Amino acid sequence: MDYRQIIALFVPILIDQAFIVGLNLVNTAMISSSGMAAVSAVNMVDSLNIFLINVFVALATGGTVVVAQYKGSGNQEMVGKAAGGTITSVTLLSLFVGLLFAGFHNPVLNVLFGSADQDVFTNARVYLIGSCASYAGIGIVEAVCGALRGIGKTKSSLMLSLIMNLMYVLLNIVFITFLDMGVFGMTLAANISRYAGAVCALVYLFKIDASLRVQLRDLLHLPISMLKKIMFIGLPFAAEQMFFNGGKLLTQTFIVGLGTNAIATNAISSSLAGFFQIPAGALSLTIVTVVGQCIGSGNVPDARKFIKSFLWLGSASLLITGVVLMPFFHPLVSLFGPPPEIVGDIFLIVLVNTIAAIFLWPISFITPSALRAAGDSKFTSITSMLSMWLFRVVLGYLLGIVFGFGILGVWLAMNCEWGVRGAIFLWRYRGTKWYAHKLID
């Protein structure tokens, strides 16, 4: 694999990430017209959504790694079987998760957000039930896109993602801006767009492009041996996502106790931080395919070379986006219509986080993606879980609540956790154990 091929992989993923984050930014800005209670409710439930959706996205990532390694080894028949197994397992898991949390939405919301204002809580209930109903749709899309990325078909993955996300934002414009349906309109838009995206993904898979060579029987029959390979990567990553995002949910409860304005500050800061991290996030997705195919073909020196390059590119991209976008902070934050008294807090959080990300984000997120693509999923997952709970949660509580730094303290704890986790991953990368796993035959 040369750099021209990698650029061809990266650009569609970059565009995809830019649309996803940009459209989420627009959606958050649109829902702000319904008031800070609606913004706070959407942000609170989206923390839970990220926690749940990342569980089955983790399983899809396991499929991406297996597909990429089979592609690198030249075994096309097993590429199709791995893709089929990924789609089936992710669909079943996302359906189960959606039904489970929709059925127990009241106790879940009471535990996580019971101290929130009543109007925030009412909006959160509507948004959670509606989100759960859409999980199976987004699960199918993520599984198909993950398999396509595994063989390097990132343009096709981009197309499917754009169909779903553009439909989502257009429907939000209709339901929220024109029909004034508020949070319910947002949940309706999510369901229609995600299930329409799932239909398009399956039609593409069977009728338009046969690159993956998935047969209908591959979806209906899931061999245990293939499931084990997918689970070898997917289960530790899913457990990591559960504990990692569970820790983020716990820090969210710290913020809920600080009031509605604090929740809104965190929501807007998170949206802006995600916007700044678009190119680096695209690199962390691209490296899964690159390293997976390198390891599948037995070329460890190339894998090492690409990981090092991607880390430097990640820092460079974060520096450039920070320098370019920080001068436009006030126009960007005005999209959300925040109360004037929280704008200064948002600016400070975004500035500190942007500076920290340049040095710490790539080693904390790009490195584990590369290690995972080589089959080193258990180590990366255990490291992420421990660092999250020992540093971000405990330190976040101490800095944010005990020492009174508020939301800034919670974000500083997160930055510290990036540094600790990244240092451990770099140490692992310099050794030999990360590529010693035998994932495919």
SVG drawing of the C-alpha trace seen along z (x, -y; Angstrom):
<svg xmlns="http://www.w3.org/2000/svg" viewBox="-46 -38 56 60">
<polyline fill="none" stroke="black" stroke-width="0.4" points="0.0,0.0 1.4,-3.4 0.5,-6.9 -1.6,-7.6 -3.9,-4.7 -4.0,-5.9 -5.0,-9.4 -7.7,-7.8 -8.9,-6.0 -8.6,-9.1 -10.4,-11.8 -13.8,-10.1 -13.6,-9.4 -12.6,-13.0 -15.6,-14.3 -17.8,-11.8 -16.6,-12.9 -16.9,-16.5 -20.5,-16.0 -21.4,-14.0 -19.9,-16.5 -21.0,-19.5 -24.6,-18.2 -24.6,-17.4 -23.4,-21.0 -26.3,-22.3 -28.8,-20.0 -27.7,-21.2 -28.0,-24.8 -31.5,-24.1 -32.8,-22.5 -31.5,-25.5 -34.4,-27.4 -36.6,-25.2 -34.7,-26.6 -31.8,-25.6 -33.9,-22.8 -34.2,-21.1 -30.4,-21.6 -29.6,-20.2 -32.0,-17.2 -30.5,-16.3 -27.0,-16.6 -27.7,-14.4 -29.4,-11.7 -26.7,-11.9 -24.2,-11.0 -26.2,-7.8 -26.7,-7.4 -23.0,-7.5 -22.5,-4.9 -25.0,-2.5 -24.4,-3.0 -20.6,-2.6 -21.2,0.9 -22.4,2.2 -20.2,-0.2 -17.3,1.6 -18.6,4.9 -18.7,3.4 -15.0,2.3 -14.2,5.9 -15.7,6.8 -13.7,4.0 -10.4,5.5 -11.2,9.1 -12.3,8.0 -9.2,5.8 -6.9,8.6 -8.6,11.1 -8.3,8.5 -4.6,8.1 -4.1,11.9 -6.0,12.1 -8.7,14.5 -11.7,13.0 -14.2,15.7 -13.5,15.1 -13.9,11.3 -17.6,11.9 -18.2,14.3 -16.6,11.8 -18.7,9.0 -21.9,11.0 -21.1,12.1 -20.5,8.5 -23.8,7.2 -25.9,10.0 -24.2,9.8 -24.3,6.0 -28.0,5.8 -29.1,8.3 -27.1,6.6 -28.4,3.1 -32.0,4.4 -31.6,6.0 -30.0,2.9 -32.7,0.6 -35.5,2.7 -33.9,3.1 -33.3,-0.6 -36.6,-1.7 -38.3,0.7 -36.3,-0.5 -36.1,-4.2 -37.6,-5.6 -35.2,-3.9 -32.3,-4.7 -33.1,-8.4 -33.9,-8.6 -30.5,-7.1 -28.5,-9.3 -30.4,-12.6 -32.8,-12.5 -31.5,-15.8 -32.2,-17.7 -35.0,-20.2 -38.5,-18.8 -38.7,-20.3 -35.2,-18.9 -36.2,-15.5 -39.5,-15.4 -37.6,-16.3 -35.0,-13.7 -37.6,-10.9 -39.0,-11.6 -35.6,-11.8 -34.3,-8.6 -37.3,-6.4 -37.1,-7.8 -33.4,-7.2 -33.7,-3.6 -36.2,-2.9 -33.6,-4.0 -30.7,-1.8 -31.3,1.1 -31.3,-1.2 -28.0,-2.9 -26.6,0.5 -27.1,1.9 -25.6,-1.2 -22.5,-1.1 -21.9,2.6 -22.1,2.2 -19.9,-0.9 -17.4,0.8 -17.1,3.8 -16.7,1.5 -13.9,-0.4 -12.2,2.9 -11.7,3.5 -10.8,-0.2 -14.2,-1.2 -14.4,-4.4 -16.2,-6.3 -19.1,-3.9 -19.1,-4.1 -19.1,-7.9 -22.1,-7.8 -24.2,-5.7 -23.3,-7.9 -24.2,-11.1 -27.5,-9.7 -28.5,-9.0 -27.0,-12.2 -28.2,-14.6 -31.7,-13.2 -31.5,-13.6 -30.6,-17.3 -33.1,-18.1 -35.9,-16.4 -34.8,-18.3 -35.1,-21.6 -38.7,-20.6 -39.7,-19.2 -37.9,-21.6 -37.6,-24.9 -40.8,-24.9 -43.2,-22.7 -41.8,-23.6 -41.9,-20.0 -38.9,-20.3 -37.3,-17.2 -40.0,-14.9 -39.3,-16.2 -35.6,-15.4 -36.4,-11.8 -38.8,-11.4 -36.1,-12.7 -33.5,-10.2 -35.8,-7.2 -36.8,-8.0 -33.2,-8.8 -31.6,-5.8 -34.0,-3.2 -33.9,-4.8 -30.1,-4.6 -30.3,-0.9 -32.5,-0.1 -30.0,-1.9 -27.1,-0.1 -28.6,3.3 -29.7,2.4 -26.2,1.2 -24.7,4.4 -26.8,6.8 -27.8,4.9 -25.2,2.3 -21.7,3.3 -20.6,6.9 -17.1,6.0 -17.7,7.6 -19.3,10.7 -21.8,11.1 -24.4,13.8 -27.8,13.8 -26.8,17.1 -23.9,15.2 -26.5,13.0 -28.7,15.9 -25.9,18.3 -23.2,17.1 -20.4,19.7 -19.1,19.9 -15.5,19.7 -16.2,16.4 -18.1,15.0 -15.2,15.8 -12.8,13.8 -15.2,10.8 -15.7,11.0 -12.0,11.3 -11.7,7.7 -15.3,6.5 -16.0,7.7 -13.0,6.2 -13.6,3.0 -17.3,3.1 -16.5,3.6 -14.0,0.7 -16.7,-1.5 -19.2,-0.6 -16.7,-1.4 -15.2,-4.3 -18.5,-6.0 -19.9,-4.9 -17.2,-7.0 -18.2,-9.9 -21.8,-9.4 -20.7,-9.5 -18.9,-12.8 -22.1,-14.0 -23.9,-13.5 -21.4,-15.8 -22.3,-18.4 -26.1,-17.9 -25.7,-18.8 -24.2,-22.2 -27.4,-23.3 -29.0,-23.7 -26.5,-26.4 -23.6,-24.1 -25.1,-21.3 -25.5,-23.7 -21.9,-24.9 -20.7,-21.3 -23.0,-20.5 -21.8,-23.4 -18.1,-22.9 -18.4,-19.2 -19.9,-20.1 -17.1,-22.7 -14.4,-20.3 -15.7,-17.6 -15.7,-20.1 -12.0,-20.9 -11.1,-17.2 -12.6,-16.2 -9.4,-15.5 -7.7,-13.7 -10.8,-11.6 -10.7,-10.7 -7.1,-9.6 -8.0,-7.3 -10.6,-5.5 -8.3,-5.3 -5.5,-3.7 -7.7,-0.7 -7.8,0.3 -4.2,-0.6 -2.7,1.4 -5.2,4.2 -4.2,4.8 -0.5,4.5 -0.8,7.1 -2.9,9.4 -0.1,9.4 2.6,9.9 4.2,6.5 5.0,5.3 7.6,2.6 5.1,0.9 2.5,0.9 5.1,-0.7 6.0,-3.3 2.4,-4.3 1.5,-4.5 4.4,-6.9 3.3,-9.0 -0.3,-9.1 0.6,-10.3 2.5,-13.3 -0.3,-14.0 -2.8,-13.9 -0.9,-16.5 -0.4,-18.7 -4.1,-18.6 -5.1,-19.6 -2.7,-22.5 -4.0,-23.7 -7.7,-23.4 -7.0,-25.2 -5.2,-28.1 -7.8,-28.4 -11.0,-28.0 -10.3,-29.7 -10.5,-33.2 -14.0,-32.3 -15.1,-31.2 -17.8,-33.9 -19.5,-33.3 -19.4,-29.5 -20.8,-29.8 -23.5,-32.2 -25.1,-29.3 -26.2,-27.8 -27.7,-31.1 -26.2,-30.5 -26.9,-32.9 -24.2,-35.6 -23.0,-34.6 -21.8,-31.2 -19.9,-32.3 -16.7,-33.1 -16.7,-29.6 -17.2,-27.9 -14.3,-29.9 -11.9,-28.9 -12.8,-25.2 -12.5,-25.1 -9.1,-27.0 -7.6,-24.8 -8.9,-21.6 -7.6,-22.7 -4.1,-23.2 -4.0,-19.9 -5.4,-18.0 -2.5,-18.9 -0.1,-17.0 -2.3,-14.3 -5.2,-13.4 -3.3,-11.5 -1.3,-9.2 -4.5,-8.6 -6.8,-7.8 -4.9,-7.0 -2.4,-4.7 -5.1,-2.3 -6.9,-2.2 -3.7,-1.0 -3.0,1.6 -6.6,2.8 -6.3,3.3 -3.3,5.6 -5.5,7.7 -4.2,6.2 -7.7,5.4 -7.6,6.8 -4.6,4.6 -6.0,1.4 -9.4,2.0 -8.1,2.8 -5.8,-0.3 -8.6,-2.6 -11.0,-1.3 -8.5,-1.7 -7.3,-5.1 -10.9,-6.4 -12.0,-5.3 -8.7,-6.0 -8.0,-9.4 -10.9,-11.0 -13.7,-10.0 -11.9,-10.4 -9.8,-13.4 -12.8,-14.9 -14.8,-14.7 -11.9,-16.1 -11.2,-19.0 -14.7,-19.8 -16.7,-19.3 -14.3,-19.0 -11.9,-21.8 -14.6,-23.9 -13.2,-24.3 -16.6,-23.3 -16.8,-22.1 -13.3,-23.3 -12.0,-20.9 -13.9,-18.0 -12.3,-18.9 -8.8,-19.2 -9.2,-15.8 -10.1,-14.4 -7.0,-16.0 -4.8,-14.5 -6.3,-11.1 -5.5,-11.4 -1.8,-11.9 -1.6,-8.9 -3.4,-6.6 -1.4,-7.8 1.9,-7.2 1.0,-3.6 -0.1,-3.0 3.2,-4.5 5.1,-2.1 3.1,0.8 3.7,-0.3 7.5,-0.4 7.4,3.3 6.6,6.4 3.5,8.0 0.9,5.8 1.4,7.6 1.9,11.1 -1.8,12.1 -2.9,14.6 -6.4,13.4 -6.9,15.0 -5.9,18.4"/>
</svg>
